[in-house]
Amino acid sequence: MKMLINVPETVVADALRGMASAHPELTVDVENRVIVRRDAPVAGQVALVSGGGSGHEPLHGGFVGPGMLAAACPGEVFTSPVPDQMVRAAAAVDSGAGVLFIVKNYTGDVLNFDMAAELAEDEGIQVAKVLVNDDVAVTDSLYTAGRRGTGATLFVEKIAGAAAQEGRPLEQVESLARRVNEKSRSFGFALSAVTTPAKGTPTFDLPPGELELGIGIHGEPGRERRPMMTSGEIAEAAVDAVLTDLAPRNPVLVLVNGMGATPLLELYGFNAEVQRILRGRGVAVARTLVGNYVTSLDMAGASVTLCEIDEDLLALWDAPVSTPGLRWGM
């Protein structure tokens, strides 16, 4: 497998150096693996901190900036960051209004963020935590106890980030983040396996002419393998899985998310099928986002995330945001 890297051991550091060069509005600490908005700490604002293994870009470092995260902690590829990174990030962005840790439900992330919260509180930083567990495909996986955190992470970070930007207190920002997670569900599929830099070959065997339904963002196995289907058939399976669990009565946000190697031509075509099915089920769509946001290195495939919203959540979604990976209204 050909990869655009130097050596596997420096992939993350090389990427962080490149990110620093491209985005002077961020402070990128390559050695300590912390990405911070340059104007942090912002007086009177709750600071959102998230992180996880690298390989899911733009999640999370690409979502650092006004209206979203105050800091992000990238781990090694598909490996949780360590508590020291999280504490360093929290200390760098805390203005005294408190810090909200947004944690995807993967065992390493959960344990390390829990430890970091205790260490940060020992340093006098008020910390709250929100767990993202939106994936309906499987109950437990190689990386989790309970549902995995996937595409809803973007909804949580954007909406909670907008609330923090407005100056809402920590308790409100935390409550909003929990509400967004509770109202969100995701389902993903793979058309090809993921290749990590360290391994250099696909992490699982997916024969030509087959796809995997219900995969996670680390290439974890899904709920079933089937012969290749049309875009419309895949959309039916994905939307069915989400709506069976969510059953929204109000309008929804839609995220059609690429896993890293699926062209926008195909993602937009897939979105057309998702929208057709939602109309047929009587589900009103408030906003739609299509693109590569929560990826899995070079995996071909996509995921669908729906979030049932109200007027307050929609206003926060529409609020200005300025990050490398998400930008509007500024």
ABEGO torsion letter per residue (X at the ends): XBBBBABAAAAAAAAAAAAAAABAABBBBAAAGBBBBAAOBBBGBBBBBBEEBBGAOAOAAAABEBGBBABBBBBBBGBBBBAAAAAAAAAAABAGAEBBBBBBBBAAAAAAAAAAAAAAAAAGBBBBBBBBBABAABABBAABBEBBBBAAAAAAAAAAAAAAAAGBBAAAAAAAAAAAAAABBBBBBBABBBBBAAAGBBABBBBBGBBBBGBBAAGBBBABBBBBBBAAAAAAAAAAAAAAAAGBABBBBBBBBBAGABBAAAAAAAAAAAAAAAAAAGBBBABBBBEBABBBEABBEBBBBBBBBBAAAAAAAABBBBBAABBBGX
